[in-house]
């Protein structure tokens, strides 16, 4: 996504400065740092000289240009608004990249701590715990039930069984994710961060499509294509049945129904959806920051507590012997 964003913004910048599209594409082909996009822009320049539209050639390169990207460019070419379409795509992918980076930053530290703790715990179970078990057996000491449970876990949790449990956990998480995606929008919207992200994409994509010359129905089609887990599919279905957007979104939690009602009253749905998208983007960033604030100390406390519990459990018989002496 980084190079798609860079290619889009550079192309829009050159068109804004007055360069013809073919010249801009040839310039990108000669100097763009990513080999794939450099080759693709050269191909686009050649096909454009031969009279073929840009979006049609891009559609044959799905690994470089997503379907949504090609469809919005097609609208821009059809309505003689290619530059506004590129600028909107640049803004969209810039904000999308920021959201992904925030999510990665939020999860990096807790995942790192938990991974290191998990590896350390497995090493302790497989290599340290048997040493304590042999020591207590040699001393003819009967360990407490908690220590015996740790010894039993060490013997039962072989590498093969651990791999099997890990696969089951991954399968359970994948199944849970798929189940959540199949939930009705009103149910998913009760999760704050999920609601903010889905509402952001709903508002941003619909506003972008309307801004480059299409009607509201087409904007909802684009939003449903890019973000099928958001409110767009159900709203589009209701709109085609003659139900207005405010009624369709009436049961959605949050401020989305209020934004949509304002747009329908004023007749300026595009500007209203843009303001709503900005609001939900800020809400998403705030939600990520708050979640990161809690995840980091909680992960450290959880790991520290488990390590302390393991050490205390293994050392209990030694403490008993020292007390008796």
Secondary structure by P-SEA (a helix, b strand, c coil): caaaaaaaaaaaaaaaacccaaaaaaaaaaccccaaaaaaaaaaaaaaaacccaaaaaaaccccccaaaaaaaaaaaaaccaaaaaaaaaaaaaaaaaaaaaaaaaaaaaaaaaaaaaaaaaaaaaccaaaaaaaaaaacccccaaaaaaaaaaaaccaaaaaaaaaaaaaaaaaaaaaaaacccccccccaaaaaaaaaaaaaaaaaaaaacccaaaaaaaaaaaccccaaaaaaaaaaacccccccccccccaaaaaaaaaaaaccaaaaaaaaaaaaaaaaaaaaaaaaaaaaaaaaaaaaaaaaaaaaaaaaaaaaaaaac
